[in-house]
Amino acid sequence: MEVKGSAVSSVPEFVRTKFGSRYDEWLDSLSEDSKRIMKEPIIPAISWYPIKPGLIEPTQKICELFYENDENGAWEAGRFSADKGLIGVYKMFVKLGSPKFIVGRAATIFSSYYKPSKMEIAGEAEKEVVLHIKEFPELERWVELRICGWIERALEISGSKVIKVELTKSLTNQDTVTEIVVQWQ
């Protein structure tokens, strides 16, 4: 399984920005494969990396070192990724779109960031969208939480209020899908 460089590039940037004085400690905690990815220049738009050393392990180490093993670190890393990725024309695109459109577009482009993967809209209401991740061979909780954090922050950037993003089912818990319920006011 692979992850696009744009998702990977936000990981060391998150650590440098939020925990700069401890960046080397984080880097030293990584396996050699993961450390090599984090140390080399990451080309966001065209590079692909193995997901375990490129995203899962570095995110897990963020949670261990900086969040006392709290999974919230993965959520925060996802929010940071949205801030870094949704800039320029993308930010304008998000600000002009409705919450349903933004969440729907996220489902559409999901497979262009993780391969192989598949996310689809499983249900909609007036102020709610239910997403299902149906294919993601090496999905781990750290990645699910990053995705939820990214969605939450993207909706905040759009101007949405009272946002709730909830992980109600998980492939990592042997459910048939990962289900993310997104609600807003």
C-alpha positions in Angstrom: 0.0 0.0 0.0 1.2 3.5 -0.8 0.5 7.1 0.2 1.1 10.2 -1.8 4.0 12.5 -1.0 1.7 15.4 -0.1 0.3 13.4 2.9 3.8 12.3 3.9 5.4 15.8 3.6 3.0 17.2 6.3 4.3 14.7 8.9 7.9 16.1 9.5 6.5 19.6 9.0 4.0 19.0 11.7 6.7 17.9 14.1 9.0 20.8 13.2 6.2 23.3 13.7 4.6 22.0 16.8 7.5 20.3 18.6 10.6 21.8 16.9 13.0 21.3 19.9 12.2 17.6 20.0 12.3 17.0 16.2 15.6 15.0 16.4 14.2 12.9 19.3 11.2 12.0 17.1 13.4 11.3 14.1 15.7 9.1 16.1 12.7 7.1 17.4 11.8 6.0 13.8 12.9 2.8 12.1 15.7 3.2 9.4 13.1 2.9 6.6 10.9 5.6 8.1 13.9 7.8 9.1 15.2 7.7 5.5 11.9 8.9 4.1 11.6 11.7 6.6 15.2 12.9 6.0 15.1 12.9 2.2 13.3 15.6 0.2 9.7 14.6 -0.2 8.2 15.6 -3.5 4.5 16.1 -2.6 2.8 16.1 -6.0 4.4 13.1 -7.7 6.1 10.9 -5.1 4.6 7.8 -3.5 5.8 6.0 -0.4 5.1 2.7 1.4 2.4 3.7 3.9 3.9 2.0 7.0 7.2 3.8 7.1 5.9 6.9 5.3 2.8 7.7 7.4 1.7 5.1 10.0 4.9 4.7 12.0 5.8 8.4 12.0 2.2 9.3 13.2 2.3 6.6 15.8 5.6 8.0 17.2 4.0 11.5 17.2 1.3 10.1 19.5 3.8 8.3 21.7 6.3 11.1 22.2 4.2 14.2 22.2 0.7 13.1 23.2 1.5 10.5 25.9 0.2 7.7 23.7 -3.1 9.6 23.1 -4.5 9.0 19.6 -5.4 12.7 19.5 -2.0 13.4 18.0 -3.0 11.6 14.8 -6.2 13.8 14.6 -4.1 16.9 15.1 -1.7 15.8 12.5 -4.6 15.4 10.1 -5.8 18.9 10.9 -2.3 20.3 10.2 -2.3 18.4 6.9 -5.5 20.2 5.9 -4.0 23.6 6.8 -0.9 22.8 4.7 -2.7 21.2 1.8 -5.7 23.6 1.4 -3.9 26.7 0.4 -4.0 29.0 -2.6 -6.6 28.1 -5.1 -7.6 25.0 -3.1 -8.4 27.2 -0.1 -10.7 29.3 -2.3 -12.3 26.1 -3.7 -13.0 25.0 -0.1 -14.3 28.3 1.0 -16.8 28.5 -1.9 -18.0 24.9 -1.6 -20.9 23.7 0.6 -20.0 21.2 3.4 -21.7 18.4 1.4 -19.7 19.3 -1.7 -16.4 19.4 0.3 -16.9 16.0 2.0 -18.1 14.5 -1.3 -15.1 15.8 -3.1 -12.8 14.4 -0.4 -14.4 11.0 -1.0 -13.8 11.3 -4.7 -10.1 12.2 -4.5 -9.4 9.8 -1.6 -7.9 7.2 -3.9 -5.5 9.7 -5.4 -3.8 9.9 -2.0 -3.9 6.3 -0.9 -3.5 3.4 -3.3 -5.2 1.1 -3.4 -8.2 2.5 -1.6 -11.8 3.3 -2.0 -14.0 5.8 -0.1 -17.6 6.5 -1.0 -20.6 8.4 0.3 -22.9 5.9 2.1 -25.6 8.3 3.1 -26.6 12.0 3.2 -29.0 14.1 5.2 -29.5 17.9 5.2 -26.4 18.6 7.5 -24.7 15.2 7.5 -22.7 12.9 5.2 -21.7 9.3 6.0 -18.5 8.1 4.4 -17.4 4.5 4.1 -13.8 3.5 3.5 -14.3 0.1 1.8 -10.9 -0.7 0.5 -7.6 0.1 2.4 -5.4 -3.0 2.8 -3.1 -1.6 5.4 -5.4 0.7 7.3 -4.4 1.5 10.9 -6.2 3.6 13.5 -3.6 6.3 13.2 -4.6 6.9 9.5 -8.3 6.8 10.2 -7.8 9.5 12.8 -5.7 11.6 10.5 -8.4 11.4 7.9 -11.0 12.5 10.4 -8.9 15.4 11.6 -8.3 16.5 7.9 -12.1 16.5 7.2 -12.9 18.4 10.4 -10.3 21.1 9.6 -11.3 21.3 5.9 -14.9 22.1 7.0 -13.7 24.7 9.5 -11.7 26.4 6.7 -14.9 26.4 4.6 -16.6 28.4 7.3 -18.8 25.5 8.6 -19.8 25.7 12.3 -20.4 23.2 15.0 -18.7 20.4 13.2 -18.7 16.8 14.5 -16.6 14.1 12.8 -17.1 10.7 14.3 -15.5 7.4 13.6 -18.4 4.9 14.1 -17.0 1.8 12.5 -13.5 0.7 11.7 -11.8 -1.8 9.4 -9.1 -1.9 12.1 -11.8 -3.3 14.5 -12.8 -5.9 12.0 -15.9 -4.0 10.8 -16.7 -4.4 7.1 -16.0 -0.7 6.5 -14.6 2.3 8.2 -17.5 4.7 8.7 -17.0 8.4 9.3 -20.1 10.4 10.2 -19.7 14.1 9.4 -22.2 16.6 10.8 -22.3 20.4 10.8 -24.6 23.4 11.5 
